[in-house]
């Protein structure tokens, strides 16, 4: 199977594990570990470690097998592949070749092992695509074995990024085994002599650094090399038999090293030639000198070399060379997000620190290091660098009149970002608060610093919201919005866009704390500001349309349906205009806005208009799905699922649901989307009283969701579990209580595993309601009690005094106690607290009514003679 940009995927070695050998094989083929001319031996402990890793409990796992060139990584991996096939694993070998696109195993694959050779030579986008391949989003159990010479920051970046997409990451170092070299040499001599049909040599092994060097010496001895020959002489002897080695990177590097012993021969300056030169330079000192001379004389070679080549060069070269290539590396967009700029910056920083550079230069370098490390997802390393930058700026800014206070304030803001990246929100809030305090002092002396203060306030608002300090979040972004409004009045061209963005965020924060009327007014001003930005500069029309759609959803969430319809309809108008110019670029956004508008119109009892927009969304998605790409077909399936909820014609609903399921079953890539489509189909089947088929669809939903990767559920969990809860309600309504409870219990399990307290509490509340509908009142009461206990564990008493969710939990628990006639004293206290909290939290009329009803139910139950 060929990837579009060159990287090939093939089963290798042959499925039966046999080697293809013959007397006409050149040195490269004889020494290629994949051909296994010399039988595998030793490495029992490492093979056992790989086996235990493969058979572990993780659904997705990746392991780095690393060591110097020739130590035996490929031979061990080849043996592991053979054993894995014998154990029933489907194996795919991914060899570096310059790119990566779509990759799929055969349908029905349940256990997949992907072996990635030369993983350190892959451009990060290609390696990311492989780790994110659609088959990783299915229920298949997968393992990714990465082979690499490098570790260090390259592996740290890969490890953190792999964990982000759901892999359990680990590594296994492979070191040389000199004690096994004598046995390896004898075995290799015998096997090579047998294959080449020559007499076996009687000489003993020469000194060797790795398993490959042992085999190299053995093959040269079999071919008649003089005993005791040095490595260069051994390679020359093999070159006399095969001047162009095939298959083995290591042998090609050694051949090049011997050729370039002649200084009259110039090294090839292509990307491939430079890669071979630099990789070989790790073992051949004269090549290191040759590489340094070439790149120092012509630093622009950095624009030809690959990232992996430059990374290897950076790790082993002198500072003058690094300074020469640094401008080319930092300016090249293809290195954005790669670990190379971070490692190069680290080397320069280490040199500057060791040579006593100026503290200000130190601080600036650490700031750059933090930023470049963060781009490469080196989150821990970026945090360490940011800490160092802040410490240095703090020393520089110690005098009260210091000119370095702005730099300290900016570095504190950056430190907050680094804390966010490592999920330490409290420390991020502290850093953001100190940054704002500094900018306030600076702005008092220098009004031109107001824009920086506004940015710092926006950051502070986000940090406050992350730790639940919602009122503080409103205050901070409110101050930022006011500053931008003043700045925009003085310079509309410079700050109007900032004012529009801040106003949007302020509206969201105001809605979050229940200040609905203020939020609505601010949202209107934000829309007006955005409209002015888009009218003055058409480049911002796409962002304006997307913002309108987002504002519409916020308004909808806060029961402001008419206002939401108005802004979403405007979004649709703008997007239709953009689609006319660039269909492929804006049709996805238009489809999303159409579905949102359709849902709003349906809620407003404008079904015919809702169906019209839903049909248009399906038509837009169907045009894109003609590409045949799985993602486009999944988007079409999602639009069809929305049509199921919108159409009032049963035949149309059933056809849409069935088509969505068929589209998604063709692909193994979209487990969440398939589960969503199945919930829609189950609902339609229940309506048609096709209970058996509906139950089968529910069972499929349960099976799929139990095997979805955790990382995917973190993103998709809210909409998936919402659909599952809705289906549970439908099942309860037609008295299919068993399946309803199963679905609700699965939702609880999902959020418990994801350790999302708010979602877990809501899931418990819904499970209690489903159990109550099933007349399992005691269980419903126990679940509701668990939810109340968790509220007390997860929130402070101050937070609980005005939390609508807590009020709902208390009211539910009180109601279930009343139904079972147990714990009525505690239930009455809970019901009264529910009323108090609901009033203080400005709960909706329906929410307050539920709390008051719970009080009445408990009082009635207490008055019953029994």
URCOR-V800253 format. One line per field, one symbol per residue. psi: psi as a letter, one per 20 degrees, with the letter a starting at -180 (. if undefined). Layout:
# URCOR-V800253
psi->???
This chain:
# URCOR-V800253
psi->ppqhjhpqpqppaqhijqqorrijprhghhiphhilgpqpqakgghhhggghghjriqhpqqpooqrrpjijghggggghgghhghjjpppppoppjjrqcqpprqqiphoppppoqlhiipqghghghghjqhiijajqpqpooppqhqdbhghgggghhghhjjqoprqoqprqmhiihggggggggggghggilrqpqiqrqrpqhrhghghghgghghjjqpqjqrhghgggghhhhninqqgogghhghgggggjhoiipqqpjrggghggghghihiohhhghggggghghmhihhihqrghghgggghjrrggghhgighhghiohiipiqighgggggghggggghjlrphgggggghghggghhhhjkmgghhggghgggggghhghjgqhjqijghhggghhghgghhgghjlmhghgggghghgggghggghhhnhijghhggghhgghgghghhjjmhghgggghghgggghgghhhhmhhhjhggggghhghggghghhjjmggggggggghgggghghghhhoihjgghgghhghghghggghkkmgghggghhhhgggghhghhhgnghhihghggghggghggghghjkmgghghghghhgggghhghiihiphhhhhhggghhhhhgigqjogghggggghggggghhhqjimgghggghhhggggghghjkmgghghhhghggggghijqqghhhhgigghghghhgghhggghhjkmhghgggghhhgghghghilogghggghgghgggghghjkmhghgggghggggghghhiqqhghiilohhgggggggggghgghikqkhghhggggghgggghghjlqqhhghggghhhgggggghhiph.
